[in-house]
Amino acid sequence: MKLVYNQSLKPLAQNLRRSGNLSEVLLWNQIKSKKLGVKFLRQKPVDKYIIDFYCNELNLAIEIDGVSHDAKVESDVERQNMLESKGIRFLRFSDTEVKRNIESVVKEIKEFINNKIPPFQVLPLKRENNTKLCLFK
């Protein structure tokens, strides 16, 4: 399913990137620049929401729930349900979990990635004489 990029949220997303909290910065330093083998975007506008971290290749959202999260649980559930209906999968971590145990958080993300990406993919290609040649991706 095609996701809607909400252009009107771009300035807010840019501001959130510049003013990220400590847990977002800690996690971003672990997952940026394809460090886990896939590309993540930070503060990605999707529909009428902004996702903390998003991997298009896996349709994966990673959210960090802050200390004030208890007050937002109902709206977060509604938001997550709507985005999951569009095929986005979620991993959620608490702010405290990221700050105190970043290694465990990264390990859980790696496990998700490794279970979603096949080790290689066979791509059949045809040569001019109609014989098949396989490449590994």
C-alpha positions in Angstrom: 0.0 0.0 0.0 1.3 3.4 -0.9 2.0 5.7 2.0 1.1 9.4 1.8 3.9 11.9 2.4 2.3 14.9 4.1 4.3 17.9 2.8 2.7 20.2 5.4 4.5 18.2 8.2 7.9 18.7 6.6 8.9 21.9 8.7 7.8 20.2 11.9 9.7 17.0 11.1 12.8 19.1 10.3 12.5 20.9 13.6 12.0 17.6 15.5 15.2 16.3 13.8 17.2 19.3 15.0 15.8 19.2 18.6 15.8 15.4 19.2 15.8 14.2 22.7 18.7 12.1 24.1 17.1 8.7 23.5 16.4 9.6 19.9 19.9 10.8 19.3 21.4 7.6 21.0 19.3 5.3 18.8 19.8 7.4 15.6 23.6 7.0 16.1 23.1 3.2 16.1 20.9 2.9 13.0 21.8 5.8 10.7 23.8 5.4 7.5 22.7 1.8 7.0 24.6 0.6 10.0 22.1 -2.3 10.3 22.0 -3.0 6.6 18.9 -1.0 5.8 18.2 2.7 5.5 16.2 4.4 8.3 14.8 7.9 8.1 14.4 10.1 11.1 11.1 12.0 11.9 9.4 10.7 8.8 6.0 12.3 7.9 3.4 9.6 7.0 -0.2 10.5 6.5 -1.0 13.0 9.3 1.7 11.6 11.7 5.4 11.8 12.1 7.2 8.5 12.8 10.4 8.7 15.0 12.3 6.3 12.7 11.1 4.6 9.5 12.6 2.0 7.2 10.8 2.0 3.8 12.4 -1.3 2.7 10.8 -3.1 5.7 7.8 -0.9 6.2 9.0 -0.6 9.8 8.4 2.2 12.2 10.4 2.5 15.4 8.9 4.6 18.1 10.4 5.8 21.4 7.8 6.4 24.1 8.8 9.3 26.4 8.3 9.8 30.1 5.1 11.7 29.4 3.8 8.7 27.3 1.1 7.6 29.8 -0.9 10.7 28.9 -0.7 9.9 25.2 -1.4 6.2 25.2 -4.9 6.4 23.7 -3.8 8.7 20.8 -0.7 6.5 20.2 -2.9 3.4 20.0 -5.2 5.0 17.5 -2.2 6.3 15.5 -0.5 2.9 15.5 -3.7 1.1 14.5 -4.2 3.4 11.5 -0.6 3.1 10.3 -0.7 -0.7 10.8 -3.8 -0.8 8.6 -1.5 0.7 5.9 1.0 -2.2 6.3 3.5 -0.5 8.7 4.9 -2.7 11.4 6.0 -1.2 14.7 8.7 -1.7 17.3 8.2 0.4 20.4 10.8 1.2 23.1 10.6 3.3 26.2 12.8 6.4 26.6 14.4 4.8 29.7 15.0 1.5 27.9 16.9 3.3 25.1 19.0 5.3 27.6 19.8 2.4 29.9 20.2 -0.5 27.5 20.8 0.7 24.0 22.6 -2.6 23.2 19.4 -4.6 23.9 17.3 -2.2 21.8 19.7 -2.5 18.8 19.7 -6.3 19.2 15.9 -6.4 19.0 15.9 -4.2 15.9 18.6 -6.5 14.3 16.6 -9.6 15.1 13.5 -8.0 13.4 15.6 -7.1 10.4 17.2 -10.5 10.1 13.8 -12.2 10.2 12.4 -10.0 7.5 15.3 -10.0 5.0 16.2 -13.3 3.2 20.0 -14.0 3.3 20.0 -13.9 -0.5 17.5 -13.7 -3.4 17.9 -15.6 -6.7 17.1 -13.4 -9.6 16.7 -15.3 -12.9 18.0 -13.5 -15.9 17.7 -14.5 -19.5 20.6 -14.4 -21.9 20.2 -13.6 -25.6 20.1 -17.3 -26.4 17.2 -17.8 -23.9 19.4 -19.8 -21.4 18.9 -18.7 -17.8 21.6 -17.1 -15.7 21.1 -16.6 -12.0 22.5 -13.8 -9.9 22.5 -13.7 -6.2 21.5 -10.5 -4.5 
